Amino acid sequence: MGSIIYMLCALTALTCTVLLFRSYKRNRTRLLFWSGLCFAGLFLNNIFLLLDKIIFPVIDFSAWRYVTALVALLPLLYGLIWEDE
């Protein structure tokens, strides 16, 4: 059951990434770009979670998960603080 939930979370983040980048391409709103980058990083974070818990349970991917989560949130934080429209 856990693997299904992890896969659905990854697919949801990938879908959000695609939709945000498509909307950015159409509207050119910078916050959509930063949000798309954030969700792309969250997709990678979910992939590392899937690798860590389901595919390779003996290998510890927690450091990679923490780094990708931090890097994923940085573009959104930048966009929310320094982008003004």
N, CA, C and O atoms as a CHARMM CRD file, in Angstrom:
* protein
*
  340
    1    1 MET  N      0.81200  -1.18500   0.00000 PROA 1      0.00000
    2    1 MET  CA     0.00000   0.00000   0.00000 PROA 1      0.00000
    3    1 MET  C      0.87200   1.27200   0.00000 PROA 1      0.00000
    4    1 MET  O      0.53500   2.26900  -0.63800 PROA 1      0.00000
    5    2 GLY  N      1.98200   1.21200   0.72100 PROA 2      0.00000
    6    2 GLY  CA     2.86200   2.36900   0.77800 PROA 2      0.00000
    7    2 GLY  C      3.44200   2.73200  -0.57600 PROA 2      0.00000
    8    2 GLY  O      3.57800   3.91100  -0.90400 PROA 2      0.00000
    9    3 SER  N      3.78100   1.72600  -1.36000 PROA 3      0.00000
   10    3 SER  CA     4.36200   2.00500  -2.67800 PROA 3      0.00000
   11    3 SER  C      3.35400   2.69900  -3.58700 PROA 3      0.00000
   12    3 SER  O      3.73200   3.55500  -4.38700 PROA 3      0.00000
   13    4 ILE  N      2.09300   2.34600  -3.47400 PROA 4      0.00000
   14    4 ILE  CA     1.06100   3.00600  -4.28700 PROA 4      0.00000
   15    4 ILE  C      0.92900   4.46500  -3.89200 PROA 4      0.00000
   16    4 ILE  O      0.80200   5.33600  -4.75200 PROA 4      0.00000
   17    5 ILE  N      0.95700   4.73200  -2.60200 PROA 5      0.00000
   18    5 ILE  CA     0.84400   6.11600  -2.12900 PROA 5      0.00000
   19    5 ILE  C      2.05600   6.93200  -2.55600 PROA 5      0.00000
   20    5 ILE  O      1.91100   8.07900  -2.97700 PROA 5      0.00000
   21    6 TYR  N      3.25700   6.35000  -2.45200 PROA 6      0.00000
   22    6 TYR  CA     4.46900   7.06000  -2.87200 PROA 6      0.00000
   23    6 TYR  C      4.44000   7.36300  -4.36300 PROA 6      0.00000
   24    6 TYR  O      4.83900   8.44500  -4.79400 PROA 6      0.00000
   25    7 MET  N      3.96600   6.40400  -5.14400 PROA 7      0.00000
   26    7 MET  CA     3.86600   6.61800  -6.59500 PROA 7      0.00000
   27    7 MET  C      2.83900   7.69400  -6.92200 PROA 7      0.00000
   28    7 MET  O      3.07600   8.53300  -7.79200 PROA 7      0.00000
   29    8 LEU  N      1.70600   7.67700  -6.23800 PROA 8      0.00000
   30    8 LEU  CA     0.68000   8.69800  -6.48300 PROA 8      0.00000
   31    8 LEU  C      1.17700  10.09200  -6.09400 PROA 8      0.00000
   32    8 LEU  O      0.87200  11.07200  -6.77300 PROA 8      0.00000
   33    9 CYS  N      1.92600  10.18000  -5.02300 PROA 9      0.00000
   34    9 CYS  CA     2.50000  11.47700  -4.62600 PROA 9      0.00000
   35    9 CYS  C      3.48900  11.97100  -5.67600 PROA 9      0.00000
   36    9 CYS  O      3.49500  13.15700  -6.00800 PROA 9      0.00000
   37   10 ALA  N      4.32200  11.08000  -6.19900 PROA 10     0.00000
   38   10 ALA  CA     5.27800  11.46500  -7.23700 PROA 10     0.00000
   39   10 ALA  C      4.54800  11.89600  -8.50900 PROA 10     0.00000
   40   10 ALA  O      4.91900  12.89300  -9.12900 PROA 10     0.00000
   41   11 LEU  N      3.52200  11.15500  -8.89600 PROA 11     0.00000
   42   11 LEU  CA     2.76800  11.51500 -10.09800 PROA 11     0.00000
   43   11 LEU  C      2.01500  12.83300  -9.92100 PROA 11     0.00000
   44   11 LEU  O      1.88300  13.60500 -10.87100 PROA 11     0.00000
   45   12 THR  N      1.52700  13.08900  -8.71900 PROA 12     0.00000
   46   12 THR  CA     0.85600  14.36000  -8.45200 PROA 12     0.00000
   47   12 THR  C      1.83200  15.52500  -8.56300 PROA 12     0.00000
   48   12 THR  O      1.50700  16.55400  -9.15400 PROA 12     0.00000
   49   13 ALA  N      3.03100  15.36500  -7.99300 PROA 13     0.00000
   50   13 ALA  CA     4.03900  16.42600  -8.09700 PROA 13     0.00000
   51   13 ALA  C      4.47100  16.63200  -9.54200 PROA 13     0.00000
   52   13 ALA  O      4.69000  17.76900  -9.96000 PROA 13     0.00000
   53   14 LEU  N      4.59800  15.55400 -10.31300 PROA 14     0.00000
   54   14 LEU  CA     4.96600  15.67500 -11.72800 PROA 14     0.00000
   55   14 LEU  C      3.85600  16.37900 -12.51100 PROA 14     0.00000
   56   14 LEU  O      4.13600  17.22100 -13.36400 PROA 14     0.00000
   57   15 THR  N      2.61400  16.04200 -12.22700 PROA 15     0.00000
   58   15 THR  CA     1.48700  16.69300 -12.89800 PROA 15     0.00000
   59   15 THR  C      1.44800  18.18200 -12.57700 PROA 15     0.00000
   60   15 THR  O      1.21800  19.00600 -13.46200 PROA 15     0.00000
   61   16 CYS  N      1.67100  18.52500 -11.31600 PROA 16     0.00000
   62   16 CYS  CA     1.70300  19.94300 -10.94100 PROA 16     0.00000
   63   16 CYS  C      2.84000  20.66800 -11.64100 PROA 16     0.00000
   64   16 CYS  O      2.68100  21.81100 -12.07000 PROA 16     0.00000
   65   17 THR  N      3.98900  20.00800 -11.76000 PROA 17     0.00000
   66   17 THR  CA     5.13000  20.60700 -12.45100 PROA 17     0.00000
   67   17 THR  C      4.78800  20.91600 -13.90100 PROA 17     0.00000
   68   17 THR  O      5.03500  22.02100 -14.38400 PROA 17     0.00000
   69   18 VAL  N      4.22200  19.94200 -14.58400 PROA 18     0.00000
   70   18 VAL  CA     3.87700  20.12300 -15.99500 PROA 18     0.00000
   71   18 VAL  C      2.84200  21.22700 -16.16000 PROA 18     0.00000
   72   18 VAL  O      2.97900  22.08200 -17.03400 PROA 18     0.00000
   73   19 LEU  N      1.81400  21.21200 -15.33100 PROA 19     0.00000
   74   19 LEU  CA     0.76400  22.23500 -15.44500 PROA 19     0.00000
   75   19 LEU  C      1.28400  23.63300 -15.13400 PROA 19     0.00000
   76   19 LEU  O      0.90700  24.59800 -15.79900 PROA 19     0.00000
   77   20 LEU  N      2.14800  23.74900 -14.12900 PROA 20     0.00000
   78   20 LEU  CA     2.69500  25.06200 -13.79600 PROA 20     0.00000
   79   20 LEU  C      3.59800  25.59600 -14.89900 PROA 20     0.00000
   80   20 LEU  O      3.53600  26.78200 -15.22600 PROA 20     0.00000
   81   21 PHE  N      4.43500  24.74400 -15.47500 PROA 21     0.00000
   82   21 PHE  CA     5.30700  25.20000 -16.56400 PROA 21     0.00000
   83   21 PHE  C      4.51400  25.52900 -17.82800 PROA 21     0.00000
   84   21 PHE  O      4.85900  26.46300 -18.55300 PROA 21     0.00000
   85   22 ARG  N      3.45700  24.76900 -18.09200 PROA 22     0.00000
   86   22 ARG  CA     2.61100  25.10200 -19.24100 PROA 22     0.00000
   87   22 ARG  C      1.92300  26.44800 -19.04000 PROA 22     0.00000
   88   22 ARG  O      1.81500  27.24800 -19.97000 PROA 22     0.00000
   89   23 SER  N      1.46300  26.68600 -17.82800 PROA 23     0.00000
   90   23 SER  CA     0.81000  27.96100 -17.54000 PROA 23     0.00000
   91   23 SER  C      1.82500  29.10700 -17.59100 PROA 23     0.00000
   92   23 SER  O      1.50000  30.20700 -18.04000 PROA 23     0.00000
   93   24 TYR  N      3.04900  28.84900 -17.13300 PROA 24     0.00000
   94   24 TYR  CA     4.08300  29.88100 -17.21900 PROA 24     0.00000
   95   24 TYR  C      4.40200  30.20100 -18.67600 PROA 24     0.00000
   96   24 TYR  O      4.59800  31.36400 -19.03100 PROA 24     0.00000
   97   25 LYS  N      4.45300  29.18000 -19.51200 PROA 25     0.00000
   98   25 LYS  CA     4.74300  29.39900 -20.92700 PROA 25     0.00000
   99   25 LYS  C      3.67100  30.27100 -21.57700 PROA 25     0.00000
  100   25 LYS  O      3.97000  31.07500 -22.46000 PROA 25     0.00000
  101   26 ARG  N      2.43800  30.11100 -21.14100 PROA 26     0.00000
  102   26 ARG  CA     1.33200  30.87400 -21.70600 PROA 26     0.00000
  103   26 ARG  C      1.24400  32.30100 -21.13900 PROA 26     0.00000
  104   26 ARG  O      1.01400  33.25300 -21.88500 PROA 26     0.00000
  105   27 ASN  N      1.42600  32.44400 -19.83100 PROA 27     0.00000
  106   27 ASN  CA     1.17300  33.73200 -19.16600 PROA 27     0.00000
  107   27 ASN  C      2.42500  34.53600 -18.83400 PROA 27     0.00000
  108   27 ASN  O      2.35300  35.75300 -18.66800 PROA 27     0.00000
  109   28 ARG  N      3.56200  33.87100 -18.73700 PROA 28     0.00000
  110   28 ARG  CA     4.83500  34.52100 -18.36900 PROA 28     0.00000
  111   28 ARG  C      4.77400  35.19500 -17.00100 PROA 28     0.00000
  112   28 ARG  O      5.36700  36.25500 -16.80000 PROA 28     0.00000
  113   29 THR  N      4.06700  34.58700 -16.07600 PROA 29     0.00000
  114   29 THR  CA     4.06200  35.06200 -14.69100 PROA 29     0.00000
  115   29 THR  C      5.19700  34.35300 -13.95700 PROA 29     0.00000
  116   29 THR  O      5.23900  33.12300 -13.90500 PROA 29     0.00000
  117   30 ARG  N      6.11100  35.13000 -13.39300 PROA 30     0.00000
  118   30 ARG  CA     7.32600  34.56600 -12.81900 PROA 30     0.00000
  119   30 ARG  C      7.05300  33.62500 -11.64400 PROA 30     0.00000
  120   30 ARG  O      7.78300  32.65400 -11.44800 PROA 30     0.00000
  121   31 LEU  N      6.01600  33.90200 -10.86800 PROA 31     0.00000
  122   31 LEU  CA     5.72100  33.04400  -9.73300 PROA 31     0.00000
  123   31 LEU  C      5.33700  31.62600 -10.17700 PROA 31     0.00000
  124   31 LEU  O      5.58600  30.66000  -9.45600 PROA 31     0.00000
  125   32 LEU  N      4.73800  31.50700 -11.35200 PROA 32     0.00000
  126   32 LEU  CA     4.44400  30.18100 -11.89500 PROA 32     0.00000
  127   32 LEU  C      5.72900  29.41900 -12.19100 PROA 32     0.00000
  128   32 LEU  O      5.79800  28.20800 -11.98100 PROA 32     0.00000
  129   33 PHE  N      6.74100  30.12000 -12.67600 PROA 33     0.00000
  130   33 PHE  CA     8.03000  29.49500 -12.94900 PROA 33     0.00000
  131   33 PHE  C      8.67800  28.98000 -11.66600 PROA 33     0.00000
  132   33 PHE  O      9.14900  27.84400 -11.61100 PROA 33     0.00000
  133   34 TRP  N      8.69700  29.83100 -10.63000 PROA 34     0.00000
  134   34 TRP  CA     9.31000  29.42300  -9.36300 PROA 34     0.00000
  135   34 TRP  C      8.53600  28.28100  -8.71900 PROA 34     0.00000
  136   34 TRP  O      9.13200  27.39200  -8.11000 PROA 34     0.00000
  137   35 SER  N      7.22500  28.29700  -8.84900 PROA 35     0.00000
  138   35 SER  CA     6.41400  27.20400  -8.31400 PROA 35     0.00000
  139   35 SER  C      6.65700  25.91700  -9.08800 PROA 35     0.00000
  140   35 SER  O      6.69200  24.83600  -8.50000 PROA 35     0.00000
  141   36 GLY  N      6.82300  26.02400 -10.39900 PROA 36     0.00000
  142   36 GLY  CA     7.13600  24.85500 -11.20800 PROA 36     0.00000
  143   36 GLY  C      8.46500  24.22900 -10.82500 PROA 36     0.00000
  144   36 GLY  O      8.58900  23.00600 -10.76100 PROA 36     0.00000
  145   37 LEU  N      9.46300  25.07900 -10.56900 PROA 37     0.00000
  146   37 LEU  CA    10.75500  24.55700 -10.11200 PROA 37     0.00000
  147   37 LEU  C     10.62100  23.86800  -8.76200 PROA 37     0.00000
  148   37 LEU  O     11.23800  22.83000  -8.52200 PROA 37     0.00000
  149   38 CYS  N      9.81800  24.44400  -7.88900 PROA 38     0.00000
  150   38 CYS  CA     9.59800  23.84600  -6.58100 PROA 38     0.00000
  151   38 CYS  C      8.96800  22.46500  -6.71900 PROA 38     0.00000
  152   38 CYS  O      9.42400  21.51500  -6.08200 PROA 38     0.00000
  153   39 PHE  N      7.94600  22.34300  -7.52700 PROA 39     0.00000
  154   39 PHE  CA     7.28800  21.05300  -7.68100 PROA 39     0.00000
  155   39 PHE  C      8.15700  20.04700  -8.42900 PROA 39     0.00000
  156   39 PHE  O      8.02500  18.84200  -8.21700 PROA 39     0.00000
  157   40 ALA  N      9.03800  20.52300  -9.29600 PROA 40     0.00000
  158   40 ALA  CA     9.99000  19.61000  -9.93800 PROA 40     0.00000
  159   40 ALA  C     10.92700  19.01000  -8.88700 PROA 40     0.00000
  160   40 ALA  O     11.22700  17.81600  -8.91800 PROA 40     0.00000
  161   41 GLY  N     11.38100  19.84700  -7.96600 PROA 41     0.00000
  162   41 GLY  CA    12.21100  19.33700  -6.87100 PROA 41     0.00000
  163   41 GLY  C     11.44600  18.40900  -5.94800 PROA 41     0.00000
  164   41 GLY  O     11.99500  17.41900  -5.46500 PROA 41     0.00000
  165   42 LEU  N     10.18400  18.72200  -5.70000 PROA 42     0.00000
  166   42 LEU  CA     9.37000  17.83700  -4.87100 PROA 42     0.00000
  167   42 LEU  C      9.11900  16.49800  -5.56000 PROA 42     0.00000
  168   42 LEU  O      9.00800  15.46500  -4.90000 PROA 42     0.00000
  169   43 PHE  N      9.03000  16.52000  -6.88400 PROA 43     0.00000
  170   43 PHE  CA     8.93400  15.26100  -7.63200 PROA 43     0.00000
  171   43 PHE  C     10.18700  14.42100  -7.41100 PROA 43     0.00000
  172   43 PHE  O     10.09400  13.22100  -7.15200 PROA 43     0.00000
  173   44 LEU  N     11.35700  15.04500  -7.51200 PROA 44     0.00000
  174   44 LEU  CA    12.60600  14.31100  -7.25300 PROA 44     0.00000
  175   44 LEU  C     12.65900  13.80200  -5.81900 PROA 44     0.00000
  176   44 LEU  O     13.13800  12.69700  -5.56300 PROA 44     0.00000
  177   45 ASN  N     12.16800  14.60300  -4.89500 PROA 45     0.00000
  178   45 ASN  CA    12.12100  14.19300  -3.49700 PROA 45     0.00000
  179   45 ASN  C     11.25000  12.94600  -3.33900 PROA 45     0.00000
  180   45 ASN  O     11.60900  12.02700  -2.60300 PROA 45     0.00000
  181   46 ASN  N     10.11800  12.91300  -4.02000 PROA 46     0.00000
  182   46 ASN  CA     9.24400  11.74400  -3.94800 PROA 46     0.00000
  183   46 ASN  C      9.88100  10.52000  -4.60300 PROA 46     0.00000
  184   46 ASN  O      9.67200   9.39300  -4.15200 PROA 46     0.00000
  185   47 ILE  N     10.65100  10.73700  -5.65800 PROA 47     0.00000
  186   47 ILE  CA    11.35900   9.61800  -6.28600 PROA 47     0.00000
  187   47 ILE  C     12.39500   9.04300  -5.32300 PROA 47     0.00000
  188   47 ILE  O     12.52600   7.82400  -5.20400 PROA 47     0.00000
  189   48 PHE  N     13.13300   9.92000  -4.63400 PROA 48     0.00000
  190   48 PHE  CA    14.09500   9.43100  -3.64400 PROA 48     0.00000
  191   48 PHE  C     13.39100   8.71800  -2.48600 PROA 48     0.00000
  192   48 PHE  O     13.92800   7.75300  -1.94200 PROA 48     0.00000
  193   49 LEU  N     12.21500   9.17300  -2.11100 PROA 49     0.00000
  194   49 LEU  CA    11.43900   8.49100  -1.08000 PROA 49     0.00000
  195   49 LEU  C     11.05000   7.09300  -1.54100 PROA 49     0.00000
  196   49 LEU  O     11.13600   6.13500  -0.77300 PROA 49     0.00000
  197   50 LEU  N     10.62600   6.97900  -2.78000 PROA 50     0.00000
  198   50 LEU  CA    10.27400   5.67300  -3.34200 PROA 50     0.00000
  199   50 LEU  C     11.49500   4.75500  -3.38600 PROA 50     0.00000
  200   50 LEU  O     11.40700   3.57400  -3.04900 PROA 50     0.00000
  201   51 LEU  N     12.63300   5.30900  -3.80500 PROA 51     0.00000
  202   51 LEU  CA    13.86600   4.51400  -3.82700 PROA 51     0.00000
  203   51 LEU  C     14.26900   4.07800  -2.42400 PROA 51     0.00000
  204   51 LEU  O     14.69700   2.94200  -2.21700 PROA 51     0.00000
  205   52 ASP  N     14.13000   4.98200  -1.46500 PROA 52     0.00000
  206   52 ASP  CA    14.55900   4.72000  -0.10200 PROA 52     0.00000
  207   52 ASP  C     13.68900   3.67800   0.58000 PROA 52     0.00000
  208   52 ASP  O     14.21300   2.76100   1.21200 PROA 52     0.00000
  209   53 LYS  N     12.40900   3.79600   0.46900 PROA 53     0.00000
  210   53 LYS  CA    11.49800   2.94400   1.23800 PROA 53     0.00000
  211   53 LYS  C     11.09600   1.65800   0.53000 PROA 53     0.00000
  212   53 LYS  O     10.87400   0.64500   1.19400 PROA 53     0.00000
  213   54 ILE  N     10.99600   1.66400  -0.79600 PROA 54     0.00000
  214   54 ILE  CA    10.43900   0.51200  -1.49900 PROA 54     0.00000
  215   54 ILE  C     11.48700  -0.24500  -2.32000 PROA 54     0.00000
  216   54 ILE  O     11.63800  -1.45600  -2.15900 PROA 54     0.00000
  217   55 ILE  N     12.20200   0.44700  -3.18600 PROA 55     0.00000
  218   55 ILE  CA    13.06900  -0.24000  -4.14900 PROA 55     0.00000
  219   55 ILE  C     14.37400  -0.72200  -3.51200 PROA 55     0.00000
  220   55 ILE  O     14.76000  -1.87800  -3.68600 PROA 55     0.00000
  221   56 PHE  N     15.05500   0.16500  -2.77100 PROA 56     0.00000
  222   56 PHE  CA    16.31100  -0.19100  -2.10900 PROA 56     0.00000
  223   56 PHE  C     16.19500   0.07200  -0.61200 PROA 56     0.00000
  224   56 PHE  O     16.75300   1.06100  -0.13600 PROA 56     0.00000
  225   57 PRO  N     15.50800  -0.75300   0.13800 PROA 57     0.00000
  226   57 PRO  CA    15.30500  -0.46600   1.56700 PROA 57     0.00000
  227   57 PRO  C     16.57800  -0.55800   2.41000 PROA 57     0.00000
  228   57 PRO  O     16.61900   0.00100   3.50600 PROA 57     0.00000
  229   58 VAL  N     17.61700  -1.24700   1.92800 PROA 58     0.00000
  230   58 VAL  CA    18.84700  -1.36000   2.71300 PROA 58     0.00000
  231   58 VAL  C     19.77000  -0.15900   2.52200 PROA 58     0.00000
  232   58 VAL  O     20.66700   0.06800   3.33400 PROA 58     0.00000
  233   59 ILE  N     19.55800   0.61100   1.45600 PROA 59     0.00000
  234   59 ILE  CA    20.37100   1.80700   1.20000 PROA 59     0.00000
  235   59 ILE  C     19.63500   3.01300   1.76400 PROA 59     0.00000
  236   59 ILE  O     18.43300   3.17600   1.55200 PROA 59     0.00000
  237   60 ASP  N     20.37200   3.86100   2.48900 PROA 60     0.00000
  238   60 ASP  CA    19.76500   5.02700   3.12300 PROA 60     0.00000
  239   60 ASP  C     19.85400   6.23500   2.18500 PROA 60     0.00000
  240   60 ASP  O     20.94000   6.75500   1.92700 PROA 60     0.00000
  241   61 PHE  N     18.70700   6.67000   1.68400 PROA 61     0.00000
  242   61 PHE  CA    18.62900   7.83500   0.81500 PROA 61     0.00000
  243   61 PHE  C     18.11400   9.06800   1.55200 PROA 61     0.00000
  244   61 PHE  O     17.73400  10.05300   0.91800 PROA 61     0.00000
  245   62 SER  N     18.10000   9.02500   2.87200 PROA 62     0.00000
  246   62 SER  CA    17.49000  10.12500   3.62100 PROA 62     0.00000
  247   62 SER  C     18.23700  11.44400   3.40800 PROA 62     0.00000
  248   62 SER  O     17.60600  12.49900   3.34400 PROA 62     0.00000
  249   63 ALA  N     19.55300  11.40500   3.29800 PROA 63     0.00000
  250   63 ALA  CA    20.29700  12.65000   3.06600 PROA 63     0.00000
  251   63 ALA  C     19.92300  13.25700   1.71800 PROA 63     0.00000
  252   63 ALA  O     19.75900  14.47200   1.60300 PROA 63     0.00000
  253   64 TRP  N     19.78800  12.40700   0.69500 PROA 64     0.00000
  254   64 TRP  CA    19.37700  12.89700  -0.62200 PROA 64     0.00000
  255   64 TRP  C     17.97300  13.47400  -0.57200 PROA 64     0.00000
  256   64 TRP  O     17.68900  14.47900  -1.22300 PROA 64     0.00000
  257   65 ARG  N     17.09700  12.84700   0.19600 PROA 65     0.00000
  258   65 ARG  CA    15.72400  13.35000   0.31500 PROA 65     0.00000
  259   65 ARG  C     15.70800  14.71900   0.98500 PROA 65     0.00000
  260   65 ARG  O     14.99700  15.62100   0.54100 PROA 65     0.00000
  261   66 TYR  N     16.48600  14.87600   2.04600 PROA 66     0.00000
  262   66 TYR  CA    16.50800  16.15900   2.74900 PROA 66     0.00000
  263   66 TYR  C     17.09200  17.26500   1.87600 PROA 66     0.00000
  264   66 TYR  O     16.59300  18.39100   1.87800 PROA 66     0.00000
  265   67 VAL  N     18.13700  16.94700   1.13800 PROA 67     0.00000
  266   67 VAL  CA    18.76600  17.94900   0.26600 PROA 67     0.00000
  267   67 VAL  C     17.81400  18.35900  -0.85400 PROA 67     0.00000
  268   67 VAL  O     17.68300  19.54700  -1.14800 PROA 67     0.00000
  269   68 THR  N     17.15000  17.38900  -1.48100 PROA 68     0.00000
  270   68 THR  CA    16.22500  17.74400  -2.56000 PROA 68     0.00000
  271   68 THR  C     15.02200  18.51900  -2.03200 PROA 68     0.00000
  272   68 THR  O     14.50700  19.39700  -2.72400 PROA 68     0.00000
  273   69 ALA  N     14.56900  18.21200  -0.82900 PROA 69     0.00000
  274   69 ALA  CA    13.45500  18.97600  -0.25700 PROA 69     0.00000
  275   69 ALA  C     13.86700  20.42100   0.00300 PROA 69     0.00000
  276   69 ALA  O     13.09800  21.34500  -0.26300 PROA 69     0.00000
  277   70 LEU  N     15.07800  20.61900   0.52300 PROA 70     0.00000
  278   70 LEU  CA    15.56200  21.97400   0.75800 PROA 70     0.00000
  279   70 LEU  C     15.74800  22.73300  -0.54300 PROA 70     0.00000
  280   70 LEU  O     15.32500  23.88200  -0.66400 PROA 70     0.00000
  281   71 VAL  N     16.38100  22.09200  -1.51800 PROA 71     0.00000
  282   71 VAL  CA    16.62700  22.74200  -2.80800 PROA 71     0.00000
  283   71 VAL  C     15.30800  23.00700  -3.53100 PROA 71     0.00000
  284   71 VAL  O     15.19400  23.99000  -4.26200 PROA 71     0.00000
  285   72 ALA  N     14.32300  22.15300  -3.33700 PROA 72     0.00000
  286   72 ALA  CA    13.02400  22.34100  -3.98200 PROA 72     0.00000
  287   72 ALA  C     12.29400  23.56400  -3.43400 PROA 72     0.00000
  288   72 ALA  O     11.61400  24.26500  -4.18300 PROA 72     0.00000
  289   73 LEU  N     12.42500  23.81900  -2.16500 PROA 73     0.00000
  290   73 LEU  CA    11.70300  24.94100  -1.57100 PROA 73     0.00000
  291   73 LEU  C     12.39000  26.28700  -1.77900 PROA 73     0.00000
  292   73 LEU  O     11.74600  27.33100  -1.67600 PROA 73     0.00000
  293   74 LEU  N     13.67700  26.27400  -2.06700 PROA 74     0.00000
  294   74 LEU  CA    14.40100  27.53700  -2.24000 PROA 74     0.00000
  295   74 LEU  C     13.89900  28.39400  -3.40300 PROA 74     0.00000
  296   74 LEU  O     13.76300  29.60400  -3.22200 PROA 74     0.00000
  297   75 PRO  N     13.61400  27.83500  -4.59400 PROA 75     0.00000
  298   75 PRO  CA    13.09400  28.69700  -5.66900 PROA 75     0.00000
  299   75 PRO  C     11.74500  29.32800  -5.33300 PROA 75     0.00000
  300   75 PRO  O     11.49800  30.48700  -5.66700 PROA 75     0.00000
  301   76 LEU  N     10.88100  28.57400  -4.67800 PROA 76     0.00000
  302   76 LEU  CA     9.58600  29.13100  -4.29700 PROA 76     0.00000
  303   76 LEU  C      9.76200  30.22500  -3.25600 PROA 76     0.00000
  304   76 LEU  O      9.08500  31.25200  -3.31600 PROA 76     0.00000
  305   77 LEU  N     10.65300  30.01900  -2.31200 PROA 77     0.00000
  306   77 LEU  CA    10.93100  31.04300  -1.31100 PROA 77     0.00000
  307   77 LEU  C     11.48100  32.30700  -1.96300 PROA 77     0.00000
  308   77 LEU  O     11.08500  33.41900  -1.61100 PROA 77     0.00000
  309   78 TYR  N     12.39800  32.12900  -2.91800 PROA 78     0.00000
  310   78 TYR  CA    12.94000  33.27100  -3.65000 PROA 78     0.00000
  311   78 TYR  C     11.82500  34.01000  -4.39700 PROA 78     0.00000
  312   78 TYR  O     11.73200  35.23600  -4.34700 PROA 78     0.00000
  313   79 GLY  N     10.99800  33.24800  -5.07800 PROA 79     0.00000
  314   79 GLY  CA     9.91900  33.86900  -5.84900 PROA 79     0.00000
  315   79 GLY  C      8.92300  34.60100  -4.97800 PROA 79     0.00000
  316   79 GLY  O      8.42100  35.65600  -5.36700 PROA 79     0.00000
  317   80 LEU  N      8.62900  34.06600  -3.81200 PROA 80     0.00000
  318   80 LEU  CA     7.66300  34.71900  -2.92500 PROA 80     0.00000
  319   80 LEU  C      8.24700  35.97900  -2.27800 PROA 80     0.00000
  320   80 LEU  O      7.51200  36.93000  -2.01000 PROA 80     0.00000
  321   81 ILE  N      9.53600  35.99400  -2.02900 PROA 81     0.00000
  322   81 ILE  CA    10.12700  37.14400  -1.32700 PROA 81     0.00000
  323   81 ILE  C     10.56000  38.23300  -2.29700 PROA 81     0.00000
  324   81 ILE  O     10.21800  39.39900  -2.09600 PROA 81     0.00000
  325   82 TRP  N     11.30400  37.88500  -3.34300 PROA 82     0.00000
  326   82 TRP  CA    11.93400  38.91300  -4.16500 PROA 82     0.00000
  327   82 TRP  C     11.23400  39.24300  -5.47200 PROA 82     0.00000
  328   82 TRP  O     11.55000  40.26100  -6.08800 PROA 82     0.00000
  329   83 GLU  N     10.31800  38.43900  -5.90600 PROA 83     0.00000
  330   83 GLU  CA     9.59000  38.75800  -7.13000 PROA 83     0.00000
  331   83 GLU  C      8.39500  39.63200  -6.79300 PROA 83     0.00000
  332   83 GLU  O      7.58200  39.28700  -5.93600 PROA 83     0.00000
  333   84 ASP  N      8.29700  40.75300  -7.46800 PROA 84     0.00000
  334   84 ASP  CA     7.14700  41.63500  -7.22800 PROA 84     0.00000
  335   84 ASP  C      6.50800  41.97000  -8.58800 PROA 84     0.00000
  336   84 ASP  O      7.17600  42.35800  -9.54600 PROA 84     0.00000
  337   85 GLU  N      5.20300  41.79800  -8.61200 PROA 85     0.00000
  338   85 GLU  CA     4.46300  42.11400  -9.85100 PROA 85     0.00000
  339   85 GLU  C      3.21000  42.84800  -9.50200 PROA 85     0.00000
  340   85 GLU  O      2.43900  43.21000 -10.39100 PROA 85     0.00000
